[in-house]
Amino acid sequence: MENTDNSQLDIDKLVKHWVGLSDYDLETAIAMFQTKRYLYVAFMCHQVIEKIFKAHYSKLKEELPPYTHKLIYLAQHGDFYDLLNEKQIDFVLELEPLNIETRYPEYKDRLARRLTPSYCESLIEQTKILQQWMKERL
């Protein structure tokens, strides 16, 4: 998916690519939960939503999504932010820092204390719901 010439993009193929990655990341989040690797549950839930957002961005803009991990940015610039309700936006804002915090040692300890089994289970469930909702709109 490195092609930068939008005139040659197969948008349906690009969307399927992002959806497939999103599905794979959801399976990974579940596997990480089952093995009690909670930092990675949080990270993978962010990845699930990032990739389904990139699918939407590609579909609506008919171009490659920007190279960013910022979920709100993708929704706003992908012209689908207004489709999200307040609860969904709150969840996206909750996920936003989990991509960064899991990568840096100074944040890991603080985040690890927050990532209880019940919190991670909730993250996965909310991620599934938002991902499915987004898929239904593709």
N, C-alpha and C positions, 0 to 999 in steps of 0.2 A: 504494500500500500504506500510505497514511497513516491509514486507518480505525483508530480506537482502540476502537471498540465491538466486542468479541470475539464477541458474539452474532450479528453480521452477517458475520463472516469466512467466506470460502470457503477452508478449510484446504488443499484440494488445489490451488487456484489459487495460494495463498500459497507453498506448497512448490515448485510449478513455477516460480514467479517467482524464488525463491532459487537453485534448481538452474540455471535459465537464466543468471542472473548469474554463478554459479560457473563454468559452462562458458565463458562469454564471457571471464571473467578468466583462465582457463587458456589460451585462445587468445591473449590479450594477453601473458601471460607468455612464451609460445613466440615470439611476434613480437618481443618485447623482447630475448629471447636471440639471435634471428637478426640483430638490428641492434646487438648488443653493448651494450645499455643495461642493464647488470647490476644497478644499483640498483633499477630498475623490475621486473626479474625477481623479486627478493626480495620487493618490496612486493606484486606481483601474486600470488605464491604464497601469501602470507599471506591475501590477499583471497579466493582460491579456497577455502581452508579455512574462513575466516570465514563465507562465504556458504553453504557446504554444511552447516556447523554450524548456521547460522540456519534452514536448511531443516529440519534434524532437530529443532531446538528448536520450531519452529512445528508440526511433525507431532506430536511427543510431548506438548506442552503445550497445543496447540490455541489458541495465541495468538500475537500478534506477538512476535518476539524483542526483547530489550532493545537499546537503542542503545548498543552497546559494541563495541570491537575486540578485547577480551580473549578469546582462544580457550579457555583453561582455564575461565574463568568461564562461557562459553556451554555448554561440555560439562557442567560440574558442575550448573549451574542448569537445564539442558535435560534432565537425567536420563539422559544417555548417556555420561558420563565412564567409568563402570564397564565399558562395552562395549569401550573402547580398551585395547589391550595396552601393555606397557611401551615397546616400540619406537615405537609410534604416539604415546604420550604424550611420549617424548623428542623426537620430530620436532615435535610441536606446541609444545613448550617452545623448540625451536630457532627456529621461525617467529615466536613471540610478539613478540620485540623488533624484528623486521624491519619491522613496520608503523610503528613510531615512528622508528626510526633512519634510515629513508630520508627522513623529513620534515624533520629538523633539521640545519642545516649543521654543527654541532659533531660530529655523528656520521657524516656522510657520508664524510669522508676515511677514517676508521678502518674503516668498513664496506666502502668501495670496495676497500680492500686485501684484504679477506677474500673478496670476490665474484669469484673467478676463474671462467673459463669452465667448468672441470670442476665446481667447487662449484655454480654455477648450474644446470648440467645435472643434477646430482644433486638439487638442490632441486626442479626441475621433475618429475623422475621420481618422487621420493617424494611430491610433491603429487598427481600423477596417481594413484598407487596408493592413497593415503588417500582422495582424492575418490571414486574408483571404489568402494572398500570401503564408504564412507558411502552412496553412491547405492544400492548393492545392499541396504542395510538400510532404505531408505525405504518 
